[in-house]
Amino acid sequence: MYRVVWVLSYPVVRLFFKLEVKYPERIPREGPIILAANHHSHLDPWILQIAFPRRITYMVSFAFYKGLGWWFYRMHKAIPLKEKGLNKEAFVRGLEVLKESGVIAIFPEGWDNGRVEAWHGNPGVAMLSSRSHIPVLPAKISGAKEALPKGAIFPRFVKITVTYGEPIPFNGAGKPNKEALRRMTDLIMERIKGLS
């Protein structure tokens, strides 16, 4: 089902949104990787998967997992995250995907970009990287917010670009404290914002 949806979606995205993928050579063709991207539109997960040559397992808020796009996330065997409290089970599942050489995608700023903590990013992606010793691949999605902003029903057909950065290795992080995780998270967010 995933492959069928991808084949049908690719020409649609290329035709109506003029999708451009910059620096695809930075994407590891095999082995585990953690993909971290910005998030301003409901189109983001769909666009990111079309722009990525490998199947993605998303870690998303439980609200989205049960929302209108439930079929998309379940098709991708997405890992739901609780809004509050510890996400130990989700974290363990994420590690299992990486152990099987899979791709985990996280939107570290979350959806509500008006919150102060969202500007700095959620440290969950840094924790996952430090525990798994797997690098983080930053990605920036440009144009999706203009194509389908929050609250909009019908998309505008504007150009969308996905730009990949250089993988960020955290192999020597071990079990970092909160301060170290904050620094790692800030670096990830800076790399995403710095992509054009």
N, C-alpha and C positions, 0 to 999 in steps of 0.2 A: 504494500500500500504506500509506503514511504517513497519508493522509487517511482511509482505511478504518479503520485502527487508532484514529485520533483520534475519529472519529464513534462507534465502538463503546465506547471507553473513557470518554468524557465523561459519559454518563448513569450509568455504574457508579461513577465517582469521586464524582459529585454525590450519588448515592443512599446509598452505603455509608460514605463518608468525609465527607459534608457539606461538600465543598470550598468554601472561601470565598477569594476573591481581593480583596485590599485595594489600593487605589490603582492600578487598571489604567490609569488615564489617564496615568500616568507612563511607560508603555511607548511607545516610538517606533513609529508604525504603518508607517514605511518607513525605508529607509536602514540602514547598518550599525550594530550595537551589540554590546557585549561584556557578557554576562550573568554575574554572579558570585553564587553562592549557597552557603549552608552545606550540609553533607552528613553525615547521620547514619543514613541508611536506604537500602536498595536501592530503595525506592519513589521516592526523590527525583527522578531523571531523568524518570520517567514522570509524576509529579505536576506537575513544573515544565513539561513540554511541554503538558499539559492546561490549565494555568493561563496559558499564553503563546499569544497569537493567531497567532504566526508560527512557521514551521518552524525548529527549533534544530539547529545542528551542534555536537555535544559534543566536547570535548577530554578524553579519559579515559585512565586507566592501561591499558596493554596487557593486563594481567591481566583487567580487566573486559571488554575488547574480545574476549577469547578465552573468557570465562566463560559462565555460564548465560544471561546476558542478551545474548549476542552478536548475536542477531537484531535487538534493539532498536537497538543502537548502529550496526550496519551499515545498517539501514533509514534511520537519520539521517545516514549517511555520516560517522560519527564519526571523529575524528582520534586514533589511539592514541599514547600517551605512554610512553616508556621509564621504568622505575623509577629507573635510574641513568644518568649521563652527559648529554651535550647532546641536546636535542630540536630540532635545527636544522630538520630536514625537517618536523616537525610545526608548528613556528613559521611556516615559510614557507607551509604549507598553510592555516594559520589566517589569515594575512594575505591570501591569495588569496580566501578566503571573504568576508572583510570588504570587499575591493575590489569584490566582486560584490553589495554591499549586503546580505550575509547576517548571520545572528545566530550568534555563537560563545558557548557556555556553558562555564564553567570552575568547578570546585569548588576554590577556592584553599586550603582547609584539608585537602583530600584526604579519604581515608576513615578512616585510623587516627588518630583524635582524641586518642589517648594520647601521641603524640609531642610533644615540646616545640616543634619547628619548626612542627607543624600548628597550634598555638595562634596563631601569628603569621601564618600563611598563606604560600602559595608565591608568590614574586615574579613568576612567569610571567605572571599576568594584568596586572600593572602594566607589564611589559616590552611585552606585546602592545599595550596601550593607548598607550604612549608612542611606539612605532614606527609605529603606524597612525594616531595622532591621533584615535582613536575613543573616546568616553566609555564608562565602565563603569556598568551598571545593577545596583545591589545588590538582592538578593532574599533573603528569609528564609522558610524552610519550617518551619512549626511543626506538630507532631503526628505527622509521619511516623515519627519515632523511636519514639514510643509505639505506633504502628500496626504497625510491623514493625522491631523493633530488630535489631541485628547478631546473627546466629545463629538467629533465629526462622525458622520455616518457614511458619506460617499467620498471616495478619494479624489484628489486632484492629480492629474497625470504630469508630474514634474520629475526631473532627473534625480535619481538616487545613486549615491556612490558609497561603496564600502572600501575603506582603506585599512590595510593591515600594517602593524608595526613589527619591529623586531621582537622575538620572544624574550621575556624577562626571566632569567633563571634565579631561583631561590633555593638552590640545592643545599646550601650550607646553613639554612635558617634553623634547622632542628626544631625545637619547641620554643618559639619566641614569646616574649612577654607582650603585654598590651601595647607598650610603647613601640616595640619592634614591628608589631602587626600594623600599627597606625602608619609607621614610616613606609612599610611595604605597600600598604593600600594607597597612600598618597602618591607613591611613585607610579603605581598602575594607573590611577586617575590622571596624573600629569601626562603620561604617555598617550592615553586615549585622547585627551583634549588637545594634545600637540599634533595629532595626525590631521592631515588636510587632504 
